[in-house]
Amino acid sequence: MQIKELLNYLKIASNDERIIKSVVTSTKDVEENCVLILTKGHTIDPNLLLNKDIIKKCLVILSDQKNENVIFIENLKDRVFEILDFVYFRFKHNFKIIGITGSEGKSSLSNIIYQGLKVINKKVMLISNYRYDKDVFLSELTTPTSKDIILAMEECQKRKYEYLIFEVSCIGISEKRVSSKIFDYLFLTSLEVDHLDYYQNIYQYHLSKISLLQNNIKGKKFILKSAFDKYPHLFEKITNLKIIDENEIILKKSSLNHQVFSYKHVDYYTHLIFKQNRINLTFLIEFLISIHAFNFKYIIKKIKRVEGRLDLVHTRPYVLIDNAHSKQSVENVLKEISLFKQNKLICVIGAGGNRDKTKRSEYGKSCLKYCEEIYVCNDNPRKEDPYKIASMIALNSDFKIILNRKKAISEAIKNASKDDIIVILGRGNEEYQIINDKRIYLNDYEEVKKCFIK
């Protein structure tokens, strides 16, 4: 595409016939003959990131902050996805796009719907930070960059996929990485407390997620009644809304290996455990109804556990790995697991650095409420002092601070008896730990396996 085509589309007069090689949204990705889109971040003026080398490589720089080296575009952040769509993907697509947002269960629900569609032989792509199989488009971010979403859509079109699924985080929404208009199906899993490091208050955080549904006209939306009841005045105006009542989801039998639940008086057997998965499977049932699928019992039974999400990886002692890293998710996981303990419940936990500090003491309170032994270690400390993070979780001398996560996992398992339950929280199936600016390989699954090698 020529520069003039893009600028004319943006209603800026141009006769520049130079060819655009790429469009980038970060100065780190700048290459020769690219268009750079710079939008104001949380605190920084993007134009401060410019230097002579960057300016020389770019054919043109678009910015929402005025500067002699850029073309000023008002409300540019709202148009990033549109611009990338225009450059990379200027044709209608034949596949359906599914977006998952909410405070808890996004990754699990994305994977569960992905599996469910595959059971009924649909061709589906999942955008994820973990490659479950060949149909996964890898992304380091919970919600991919606008460019990666466009590239994934392009791949779906080329390979004739029927569905594309990805998570839509509150930060992804606020940073306008994606347009709400593209979704054919949207799911809001829950509205809890999180990301108060990014938002002024809980209402602003919740509103960011609700706005995704509000700004979508064509799509079918699925939410829980508990979420609807918090903001009925906002949800009542949303079209094509399916409200799921949690009171209709009834637990019949439960263990650390499986559960049986009923929904609308029909019983379902599943290998997935705990309440969040019952809710996610109910979302799947309602979605399958909306696409006129059938044989739900068979589909639910075929769904495998999602790696890193309430995943039982060893028995006697029982070891579970989960990604819980919000105040409510940590409380929920520990509360439910405690119902199965025959002896001790042992927790290995940490907290992310340079993130919401208020939830750290809440982690500690939940651990004291349900656990007999608590090991506090590094999660992703980033640029914070790891010991200070751990000290905010460790509320008294009952906590054992072992910052090295590998050693903490090893100690927890070594000191456990056959009837104990060990739950390792915070990282799920992540493969790297971030300390300062370094990414260090570390996988909780591998560390658990090492402990049981004879």
C-alpha positions as CSV (number, residue, x, y, z in Angstrom):
1,M,0.0,0.0,0.0
2,Q,1.2,3.5,-0.8
3,I,1.4,6.2,1.9
4,K,-1.1,8.4,0.1
5,E,-3.7,5.7,0.2
6,L,-3.5,5.5,4.0
7,L,-3.3,9.3,4.5
8,N,-6.2,9.9,2.1
9,Y,-8.3,7.3,4.1
10,L,-7.5,9.4,7.2
11,K,-8.7,12.5,5.3
12,I,-5.2,13.9,5.0
13,A,-4.1,15.1,1.5
14,S,-1.1,13.3,0.2
15,N,0.6,12.3,-3.1
16,D,3.3,10.2,-1.5
17,E,3.7,7.0,-3.5
18,R,6.2,5.3,-1.3
19,I,5.3,1.8,-0.3
20,I,4.4,0.9,3.3
21,K,6.4,-2.1,4.4
22,S,4.7,-2.4,7.8
23,V,2.7,-0.5,10.5
24,V,4.0,-0.6,14.0
25,T,2.7,0.6,17.3
26,S,5.9,0.6,19.4
27,T,9.3,2.3,18.8
28,K,10.9,-1.0,19.6
29,D,9.4,-2.5,16.4
30,V,10.4,0.3,14.1
31,E,12.0,-0.8,10.8
32,E,12.9,0.7,7.4
33,N,9.8,2.1,5.5
34,C,7.3,1.6,8.3
35,V,4.5,3.7,9.5
36,L,4.7,4.3,13.3
37,I,1.6,4.9,15.4
38,L,2.3,6.6,18.7
39,T,-0.5,7.1,21.2
40,K,-0.3,8.6,24.7
41,G,0.2,5.9,27.4
42,H,-0.9,6.0,31.0
43,T,1.8,8.5,32.0
44,I,4.2,9.2,29.1
45,D,4.1,11.5,26.1
46,P,4.9,9.1,23.2
47,N,6.8,11.8,21.3
48,L,9.5,11.8,24.0
49,L,10.4,8.3,22.7
50,L,11.4,9.6,19.3
51,N,15.0,10.0,18.2
52,K,16.8,10.7,14.9
53,D,17.2,7.0,14.0
54,I,13.5,6.3,14.5
55,I,12.4,9.3,12.6
56,K,14.8,8.4,9.7
57,K,13.5,4.8,9.4
58,C,9.8,5.8,9.4
59,L,7.9,6.8,6.3
60,V,5.5,8.7,8.5
61,I,4.7,8.9,12.2
62,L,1.1,9.3,13.3
63,S,0.5,10.6,16.9
64,D,-2.2,11.9,19.1
65,Q,0.3,14.4,20.6
66,K,1.4,17.4,18.5
67,N,5.1,17.5,17.4
68,E,7.0,18.8,14.4
69,N,8.0,15.3,13.5
70,V,4.6,13.7,13.4
71,I,1.2,13.9,11.7
72,F,-1.3,14.7,14.4
73,I,-4.5,12.6,14.5
74,E,-7.1,13.4,17.0
75,N,-8.4,10.4,19.0
76,L,-5.8,8.3,17.4
77,K,-6.0,5.6,20.1
78,D,-9.6,4.9,19.1
79,R,-8.6,4.3,15.5
80,V,-5.5,2.1,15.8
81,F,-7.4,-1.1,15.1
82,E,-9.3,0.5,12.2
83,I,-6.0,1.7,10.6
84,L,-4.4,-1.7,10.9
85,D,-7.5,-3.3,9.5
86,F,-7.4,-0.9,6.6
87,V,-3.7,-1.7,5.8
88,Y,-3.6,-5.4,6.4
89,F,-7.1,-6.8,6.1
90,R,-9.3,-4.9,3.7
91,F,-12.0,-7.6,3.0
92,K,-14.9,-9.2,4.8
93,H,-14.2,-12.3,6.8
94,N,-16.2,-15.5,6.7
95,F,-15.5,-16.7,10.2
96,K,-17.1,-15.9,13.6
97,I,-15.1,-14.0,16.3
98,I,-15.5,-14.9,20.0
99,G,-14.3,-12.5,22.7
100,I,-14.0,-13.5,26.4
101,T,-13.7,-10.8,29.1
102,G,-14.2,-10.8,32.9
103,S,-12.3,-10.8,36.2
104,E,-11.9,-14.6,36.4
105,G,-12.0,-17.6,34.2
106,K,-11.1,-15.9,30.8
107,S,-8.3,-18.3,29.9
108,S,-10.3,-21.3,31.1
109,L,-13.4,-20.4,29.2
110,S,-11.5,-19.5,26.0
111,N,-9.9,-23.0,26.1
112,I,-13.2,-24.8,27.0
113,I,-15.0,-23.2,24.1
114,Y,-12.1,-24.0,21.8
115,Q,-12.2,-27.6,22.9
116,G,-16.0,-27.8,22.6
117,L,-15.9,-26.5,19.0
118,K,-13.2,-29.0,18.1
119,V,-15.3,-31.9,19.6
120,I,-18.0,-31.1,17.0
121,N,-15.4,-30.8,14.3
122,K,-15.4,-27.1,13.8
123,K,-12.2,-25.5,12.5
124,V,-11.2,-23.0,15.2
125,M,-8.2,-20.8,16.1
126,L,-7.3,-19.7,19.7
127,I,-5.1,-16.8,20.5
128,S,-3.2,-17.8,23.6
129,N,0.2,-17.4,25.4
130,Y,0.5,-21.2,25.4
131,R,0.6,-23.5,22.4
132,Y,-1.9,-26.2,23.2
133,D,-1.8,-27.5,19.6
134,K,-1.2,-26.4,16.0
135,D,-4.3,-24.2,15.9
136,V,-3.1,-21.7,18.5
137,F,-1.8,-18.3,17.5
138,L,0.8,-17.3,20.1
139,S,0.7,-14.0,21.9
140,E,2.7,-12.9,24.9
141,L,-0.1,-10.5,26.0
142,T,-3.5,-11.6,27.4
143,T,-5.1,-9.4,24.8
144,P,-2.8,-9.3,21.7
145,T,-1.7,-6.1,20.1
146,S,-3.9,-4.7,17.4
147,K,-1.5,-5.8,14.7
148,D,-1.4,-9.4,16.0
149,I,-5.2,-9.6,16.1
150,I,-5.3,-8.4,12.5
151,L,-2.6,-11.0,11.5
152,A,-4.5,-13.8,13.3
153,M,-7.7,-12.7,11.4
154,E,-5.8,-12.8,8.2
155,E,-4.5,-16.3,9.0
156,C,-8.1,-17.5,9.8
157,Q,-9.3,-16.2,6.4
158,K,-6.5,-17.9,4.5
159,R,-6.8,-21.2,6.3
160,K,-10.6,-21.1,6.2
161,Y,-11.2,-21.3,9.9
162,E,-14.8,-21.1,11.2
163,Y,-14.1,-19.4,14.5
164,L,-11.5,-17.2,16.2
165,I,-11.3,-17.0,20.0
166,F,-9.3,-14.6,22.2
167,E,-9.4,-13.0,25.6
168,V,-10.2,-9.3,25.9
169,S,-8.6,-7.8,29.1
170,C,-9.6,-4.6,30.7
171,I,-6.2,-3.1,29.8
172,G,-6.7,-4.3,26.2
173,I,-10.1,-2.6,26.1
174,S,-8.7,0.7,27.6
175,E,-5.8,0.7,25.2
176,K,-8.2,0.2,22.3
177,R,-6.3,-2.8,20.9
178,V,-9.5,-4.2,19.4
179,S,-12.8,-2.8,18.2
180,S,-15.9,-4.2,20.0
181,K,-17.7,-4.1,16.7
182,I,-15.9,-7.2,15.3
183,F,-17.3,-9.7,17.8
184,D,-20.1,-12.2,16.9
185,Y,-20.1,-13.6,20.5
186,L,-19.0,-12.0,23.7
187,F,-18.8,-13.5,27.2
188,L,-18.5,-11.7,30.5
189,T,-17.3,-14.3,33.0
190,S,-17.5,-12.2,36.3
191,L,-17.0,-8.8,37.8
192,E,-14.7,-8.9,40.8
193,V,-12.0,-6.6,42.2
194,D,-8.7,-6.4,40.3
195,H,-6.3,-4.0,38.5
196,L,-6.7,-1.1,41.0
197,D,-3.1,-0.2,40.0
198,Y,-4.5,0.8,36.6
199,Y,-8.0,2.1,37.3
200,Q,-9.1,4.8,39.8
201,N,-11.7,2.6,41.4
202,I,-13.7,-0.7,41.0
203,Y,-16.5,1.0,39.1
204,Q,-14.1,2.3,36.4
205,Y,-12.6,-1.2,36.2
206,H,-16.0,-2.9,35.8
207,L,-17.2,-0.2,33.3
208,S,-14.2,-1.0,31.0
209,K,-15.5,-4.6,30.7
210,I,-19.2,-3.6,30.4
211,S,-18.3,-1.1,27.6
212,L,-17.1,-4.0,25.4
213,L,-20.7,-5.3,25.4
214,Q,-22.3,-1.9,25.2
215,N,-20.4,-1.0,22.1
216,N,-21.2,-4.2,20.3
217,I,-24.5,-4.2,18.3
218,K,-24.5,-7.4,16.2
219,G,-23.1,-10.0,18.6
220,K,-24.7,-12.4,21.0
221,K,-23.7,-11.7,24.6
222,F,-23.5,-14.0,27.6
223,I,-23.3,-12.9,31.2
224,L,-24.0,-14.2,34.7
225,K,-27.0,-12.9,36.7
226,S,-24.7,-11.9,39.5
227,A,-22.9,-9.5,37.1
228,F,-26.3,-8.2,35.7
229,D,-27.5,-7.5,39.3
230,K,-24.6,-5.3,40.0
231,Y,-25.4,-2.9,37.2
232,P,-28.9,-3.6,35.8
233,H,-29.2,0.0,34.5
234,L,-26.2,-0.6,32.3
235,F,-27.0,-4.1,31.1
236,E,-30.7,-3.5,30.4
237,K,-29.8,-1.4,27.3
238,I,-27.6,-4.1,25.8
239,T,-29.1,-6.0,22.9
240,N,-28.9,-9.8,22.3
241,L,-28.1,-10.5,26.0
242,K,-28.3,-14.0,27.5
243,I,-28.3,-14.0,31.3
244,I,-27.3,-17.2,33.0
245,D,-28.6,-17.7,36.6
246,E,-26.0,-19.4,38.8
247,N,-28.8,-20.8,41.0
248,E,-29.7,-23.1,38.1
249,I,-26.1,-24.6,38.2
250,I,-26.3,-27.3,40.9
251,L,-23.4,-29.4,42.1
252,K,-24.4,-33.1,42.5
253,K,-21.1,-34.9,43.1
254,S,-17.5,-33.6,43.5
255,S,-14.0,-34.8,44.0
256,L,-10.5,-33.7,43.0
257,N,-10.8,-35.8,39.8
258,H,-14.3,-35.0,38.5
259,Q,-17.7,-33.5,39.3
260,V,-21.3,-33.9,38.3
261,F,-23.5,-30.9,38.1
262,S,-26.9,-30.1,36.7
263,Y,-28.1,-27.2,34.6
264,K,-31.8,-26.7,33.9
265,H,-32.4,-30.2,35.3
266,V,-29.9,-32.0,33.1
267,D,-26.9,-33.7,34.7
268,Y,-23.4,-33.4,33.3
269,Y,-20.3,-35.3,34.1
270,T,-17.0,-33.5,33.7
271,H,-13.3,-34.0,34.4
272,L,-13.0,-30.3,35.3
273,I,-13.4,-29.4,39.0
274,F,-14.7,-26.5,41.1
275,K,-17.3,-23.8,40.7
276,Q,-15.6,-21.6,38.1
277,N,-15.5,-24.6,35.7
278,R,-19.2,-25.4,36.3
279,I,-19.9,-21.8,35.3
280,N,-17.6,-22.0,32.3
281,L,-19.2,-25.2,31.1
282,T,-22.6,-23.6,31.5
283,F,-21.4,-20.8,29.2
284,L,-20.3,-23.4,26.8
285,I,-23.8,-25.1,26.9
286,E,-25.6,-21.8,26.2
287,F,-23.1,-21.0,23.4
288,L,-23.7,-24.5,21.8
289,I,-27.4,-23.9,22.0
290,S,-27.0,-20.6,20.1
291,I,-25.1,-22.2,17.2
292,H,-27.7,-25.1,17.1
293,A,-25.3,-27.8,18.2
294,F,-26.6,-30.8,20.2
295,N,-25.4,-33.8,22.4
296,F,-24.1,-31.5,25.1
297,K,-23.5,-34.3,27.6
298,Y,-21.0,-36.0,25.2
299,I,-19.3,-32.6,24.5
300,I,-18.9,-31.7,28.2
301,K,-17.5,-35.1,29.0
302,K,-14.9,-34.8,26.3
303,I,-13.5,-31.5,27.6
304,K,-10.1,-31.9,29.1
305,R,-8.6,-30.0,32.0
306,V,-7.0,-26.7,31.0
307,E,-3.3,-26.6,31.8
308,G,-2.5,-24.2,34.6
309,R,-6.2,-23.7,35.6
310,L,-7.2,-25.8,38.6
311,D,-5.1,-28.6,37.2
312,L,-4.5,-31.8,39.4
313,V,-0.9,-32.9,38.4
314,H,-0.2,-35.5,41.2
315,T,-2.0,-37.6,43.7
316,R,-0.9,-38.7,47.2
317,P,0.1,-36.1,47.9
318,Y,-2.3,-34.1,45.8
319,V,-0.7,-31.3,43.9
320,L,-2.7,-28.7,42.0
321,I,-1.5,-25.8,39.9
322,D,-3.6,-22.7,39.2
323,N,-3.1,-19.3,37.8
324,A,-5.1,-17.5,40.5
325,H,-3.6,-14.0,41.0
326,S,-6.5,-11.8,42.0
327,K,-7.9,-11.3,45.6
328,Q,-11.2,-13.1,44.8
329,S,-9.7,-16.0,42.7
330,V,-7.2,-16.8,45.4
331,E,-9.9,-16.8,48.1
332,N,-12.2,-19.0,45.9
333,V,-9.6,-21.6,45.0
334,L,-8.4,-22.0,48.5
335,K,-11.9,-22.2,49.9
336,E,-13.0,-24.9,47.5
337,I,-9.9,-27.0,47.8
338,S,-10.2,-26.9,51.6
339,L,-13.4,-28.8,51.4
340,F,-11.5,-31.9,50.2
341,K,-8.6,-31.9,52.7
342,Q,-8.1,-34.9,54.8
343,N,-5.1,-33.5,56.5
344,K,-3.2,-30.3,55.7
345,L,-3.7,-27.8,52.9
346,I,-0.4,-26.4,51.9
347,C,-0.1,-23.3,49.7
348,V,2.8,-21.9,47.6
349,I,2.1,-18.3,46.6
350,G,3.7,-15.1,45.5
351,A,2.6,-11.7,44.0
352,G,3.5,-9.8,40.9
353,G,5.8,-6.8,41.3
354,N,4.8,-3.3,40.0
355,R,1.2,-4.3,40.2
356,D,-1.7,-3.7,42.7
357,K,-0.2,-3.9,46.2
358,T,-3.5,-3.9,48.0
359,K,-4.2,-7.5,47.2
360,R,-1.0,-8.9,48.8
361,S,-2.3,-8.8,52.4
362,E,-5.6,-10.2,51.1
363,Y,-3.7,-13.2,49.8
364,G,-2.2,-13.6,53.2
365,K,-5.6,-13.5,54.9
366,S,-7.0,-16.1,52.6
367,C,-4.1,-18.4,53.2
368,L,-4.4,-18.1,57.0
369,K,-8.1,-18.8,56.8
370,Y,-7.8,-22.1,54.8
371,C,-4.1,-23.4,54.9
372,E,-2.0,-25.2,57.5
373,E,1.3,-24.4,55.8
374,I,2.1,-21.3,53.6
375,Y,5.2,-20.9,51.5
376,V,5.7,-17.3,50.2
377,C,8.0,-17.0,47.1
378,N,8.7,-15.0,44.0
379,D,6.0,-14.7,41.3
380,N,7.2,-12.1,38.8
381,P,8.8,-9.5,41.1
382,R,9.8,-7.3,38.1
383,K,11.6,-4.2,39.5
384,E,10.3,-4.4,43.0
385,D,12.2,-5.7,46.0
386,P,11.1,-9.4,46.2
387,Y,11.4,-9.5,50.0
388,K,9.2,-6.5,50.4
389,I,6.5,-8.2,48.2
390,A,6.7,-11.4,50.2
391,S,6.6,-9.5,53.5
392,M,3.3,-7.9,52.5
393,I,1.8,-11.4,52.0
394,A,3.4,-12.9,55.1
395,L,1.2,-11.5,57.9
396,N,2.8,-13.4,60.8
397,S,5.4,-16.1,61.7
398,D,3.2,-18.9,60.3
399,F,4.4,-18.0,56.8
400,K,7.6,-19.4,55.5
401,I,9.4,-17.0,53.1
402,I,11.5,-18.8,50.5
403,L,12.0,-16.4,47.7
404,N,13.4,-19.0,45.3
405,R,10.2,-20.4,43.8
406,K,11.9,-23.7,42.8
407,K,13.0,-24.3,46.4
408,A,9.6,-23.2,47.8
409,I,7.8,-25.8,45.7
410,S,10.4,-28.5,46.6
411,E,10.1,-27.8,50.3
412,A,6.4,-27.8,50.2
413,I,6.3,-31.2,48.5
414,K,9.1,-32.7,50.6
415,N,7.4,-31.8,53.9
416,A,3.9,-33.1,52.8
417,S,2.3,-36.3,53.8
418,K,0.4,-38.6,51.4
419,D,-3.0,-37.1,52.5
420,D,-2.0,-33.5,52.2
421,I,-3.1,-31.2,49.4
422,I,-0.5,-28.7,47.9
423,V,-1.8,-25.9,45.8
424,I,0.7,-23.8,43.8
425,L,-0.8,-20.4,42.8
426,G,-0.2,-17.5,40.6
427,R,1.6,-18.6,37.5
428,G,-0.3,-21.6,36.0
429,N,1.6,-22.8,32.9
430,E,3.8,-19.7,32.4
431,E,7.3,-20.6,31.4
432,Y,9.2,-17.4,32.3
433,Q,9.8,-15.5,35.5
434,I,10.4,-11.7,35.3
435,I,13.1,-10.4,37.7
436,N,14.1,-6.8,37.0
437,D,14.3,-6.8,33.1
438,K,15.3,-10.4,32.8
439,R,13.1,-13.3,31.7
440,I,14.3,-16.4,33.4
441,Y,12.9,-19.8,32.4
442,L,10.8,-21.3,35.1
443,N,7.8,-23.7,34.9
444,D,5.8,-24.9,37.9
445,Y,4.9,-28.2,36.2
446,E,8.5,-29.1,35.6
447,E,9.5,-28.2,39.2
448,V,6.7,-30.5,40.5
449,K,7.8,-33.4,38.3
450,K,11.4,-33.1,39.6
451,C,10.2,-33.6,43.1
452,F,8.7,-37.0,42.3
453,I,11.6,-38.4,40.2
454,K,13.0,-41.4,42.2
